[in-house]
């Protein structure tokens, strides 16, 4: 019996090959982490030789850096958009929902961002993106605190707490996926907003 003929391989353009390698790299880095992923495996899944990967990205670090940059840009755009519109409570709701939507739609990307980045990419960390979000939230809270007669100097502290709460909840939801992202966002905002609404001007420990 003669062997079935193989379908002719479709030759990709340079741009198409680059995108293919990025998608394969994203999947492998999310699944195994940076250190456990090799150029050989990336090339193998793409059915190309190792030099093709080096040609496009200069190596594993270069591919990783491109992937992290794309994911951070996507997530930061979603968070920035949610912070720049609507009233204060709606902003908080949109931030929580934007992060959870990112986790849902780009799970591999989120897994990569929350892992430790290689030493050669110190700026490609999830923490640096969160710091951007903290800065924006802090600016919003400072205006709100001033209007309410509170010390605006504490706004960065509250911003850290709020963004940290949303971030840690998103990482927890990454694996459980229950309840729905809308329900999770609603409960996070319930805690955040009702806490902000009833803030004491000068909180102290040990009050009865």
Number of C-alpha atoms within 10 A of each C-alpha: 3 4 5 6 6 6 6 6 6 6 8 10 9 11 10 11 17 18 12 15 22 20 15 18 26 24 18 20 23 20 14 13 16 20 11 9 16 17 17 15 14 24 19 13 13 18 9 14 13 17 14 17 23 15 10 15 18 12 16 18 17 15 21 22 18 15 21 22 15 14 22 20 13 14 22 18 13 18 24 18 14 20 21 13 11 11 9 15 14 15 21 25 21 23 23 28 25 22 24 26 17 18 22 16 11 14 17 18 22 23 20 25 22 14 14 16 21 15 9 10 14 10 15 22 19 21 14 13 17 19 15 14 20 22 16 17 23 23 15 18 21 20 13 16 18 13 11 11 9 17 13 18 13 13 23 19 12 18 22 17 14 22 22 15 15 22 19 11 17 24 16 12 18 16 10 9 14 11 10 12 20 14 12 20 23 16 14 19 23 15 12 20 18 11 11 16 8 8 12 10 11 7 8 7 5 5 5 3
